[in-house]
Amino acid sequence: MDPRQPDIREGLLCRECRHNSRIRSSLRLLLDQLESLDHPPAVYLTEQVTGTFIWLQRHLRGTLLGSEFEPSFLKRMALTRRFHQAGGKGTVEYQDVTKLNFADASLDAIASFEVFEHVPDYRTAVSEFARVLKPGGTCVATFPFTDGPDTITRALVDEEGEVRHLLEPEYHGDPISGGVLCFYHFGWDVLDVFRSAGFSDVRMVMPCGLEHGLFYGLWTLVATR
């Protein structure tokens, strides 16, 4: 990243909510999708020890569920203390997005921000999202998107369970682990993965509003079950 060029996707923080442009635009899309419901929504966010989850705890009029990919009970207890210190409520839960423990058709919406690219078997995760969403439920997701036709596979897990790099390893910052390997940069073919999993309406949208600090490039997936 050229230090002379601002990162308009990740670097423009709101002075009030402290969220960057990507998160602010995604949350607006999520809340817009929930406005038409005639009941308090049940929403799952694929993160928990984050400012985004804590913000939704304070502003969502419904049930908010979250998790971290941390199977160790002791480590989750340490994360829970950190979570409470930041203003969160409740206990940090463990979920594997390829094996969610939610009942079929039990959620109104799922929000997943910069997660799919770190899941080697992301297609199974998409199928799990479709399984647990109610008919008409919505998934709002962000991930590295190339605006090209085909997804780029940067790494994979072989039959022995070992990571095999196809391109130079790329790690993304993470508030929990510090750095997570990126397996994919997605292309337009990701829409077909969601359609094949059972989503009826799948789109890549690009929110834009200069008055809100939302500039070109905020690609976001919105998929309806």
N, C-alpha and C positions, 0 to 999 in steps of 0.2 A: 504494500500500500504506500503510495506516494504521500509523504507527510504534508505536502502542499495542497493535496486534494482531500477535502472533508469526506468522511464516510457517512453519506446521507442515509444509509440504511440502519447502521448500528450506532452512529455517533451523535445524532441530534437528540439530546435529552430534553424532555419537558421539565421546566423548573419546578412544577408542582408535583406531578406524579412520578417523575424521575425515570420514565420509560422512554426508550428510543423510538424512532419512527416506525420501525417494523412492528414492535409490540403495540404501539398506540393504534395503528391502523388495523391490526389483527383483532384487537379487543373491540374496536368499533364494529367490525364486521360480525364478530361473535354476538355482541349485544343486540345488533340489528336483527340477527336471525332469531333471537329469543323474544323479541317484542310482540310477535303475533300470538304467542302461546296463551292459552286461557288458564294456565296453572303454573305454580312455581316450578322452574326448570331444575332438572338434575343434570349437572355438568361435570365432566371429568377433564382435568388439566394434567397433562403428562409431565408434571413437575410439581414441587411442593415447597421446597426451601428456597423460594425466590420472591422477589418483590412483586412479581406479576401475580403469583398465587395469593399473596397477602392482600394485594389491592383488590382482587376479586372477592376475597373473604369479606371485605368491608363494603363492597358495592353490589354484589350479586344478590338479588332477591330470590333465593332458591337454595338448593343443596349443591355445594361445591365439594368435589372429591379430587384428591391429588395423590401423587406418589413419587418415589425416587427409586431408581434401579439399584437398590442396596439390600441384598438378602440378609446381611448380618444384623441381628437384633441389637447387639451392643452398639454398632455403628449408627443404627437408626435412632437409638436413644440419644446419642451424642448429637445427631442432626436435629432431633426434636428440641433439645436445649437451645441449639443455635436458632432454630425456627422461632421459638418463644421469645428469645432475646430480640429478634427482628420485628416482633409484633404479631406473629402468627398464632393461631389457636388450634389445638388438637394434637394428635400424634402423627408423626411421619410414617406413612405406609409404604410397603413394598409392592410393586407391580412389575411384571415383565409384559411389555406391550404385545408380545406374541402369544401370551397365555393369560389374558385378563381374567380376573375372578368375578367379574360382574355377570349378572344374569342376562339372558337374551332379551333384547328390546327393552332395556331398563334405563337408558340414558336419553336425554333430549339433545345433548351436544357434547362434542369432544373438541378440545383445542390442543394442538400439538405444535410447539414452536421449536424448530431446529432439532428435531429428534430423529426423524426417519432416516436421515443420511448416516446415522450412527448405528442403525439396526441392520445387521447382515441379511436377515430374512425379513425385510420390510414388507414383502407381499403378504406374509402371514399376519403381520401387525395390521395391515389395511383390512384384511378379512376379519380380524378380531374387532376392529372398530365398527365394521358393518354389522357384525353379529350383535353387539351390545347396544347399538343405537336403535331407537324406536323408528318405525316407518315415518318418514318425514323429518327425522333427526338430521343434524348437521355436523360435519367435521370442518373445522377451520385449521389450516396447517401452513406453516412456512418451512422452507428448506432451501438449500442451494439450488437455484434454478438457472439453467443456462440459456433458456429461450431457444434451444436447438431441438431438433426432432427426437434425438435419442439420449437416453440416460447414459452417463459415463460411469462405469464401474472402476473405482480406484483401487479397491481391495476386496478380497472375498475370504470366506472361511472354507477350507478344503475338507475332504472326507475324514481326515484325521483330527479335525477341530483346530487346525493351525491357520493363522492369518497369513494369506499370501498376497503380497503387494503387486499390483499391476502397474501402478504409477508411483511417483514419489510420495511417501507417506505424508498425509495432511492431518493435522490435529487442530481441533477447535477448542477454544476456551470453555471451561465448565465451572460453575461456582462450587460444585461438590468435589469433583475429582481433579480439577485443574486442567486436564486436557483429554479429549476423546477422539479416537481415530474416526476419520470420515471415510465411509465406504462408497458413497455415491454423490455425484452432481446430477440432478434430475433434469430430464428433458420433457417434451410434450407427451411422450409415450407414457408418463406416469398417470395421465388421465385415464388411459385404457386399463391400467392396473386397478384403479378405483372402480371403474365401470364393471370390470369382470368380477370384482368382489361383491357387487350388489348395489352400488350407489347409482341412483337414477339420473341425477343431474350433477355433472362434475365440470368445474370451470377454474381457470386461472384468472384472477382479477388483479387489477393494479390500482389500489386507492391512490388518489392524488388530491392534494389541497395545499397550495402554497401558504395559505394563511395559517395552516396547522403544522407547517414544517414537513409536509408529505410530498416528496419529490418523485420523479420518475424512477422506476425500478423496484417498487415494493410489491413484487409478485407474491400472491397469496392464493392458496388453493381453497376453494369452497365447494364441498361435496354434500349433496343431500341424499339420504338413505331412501 
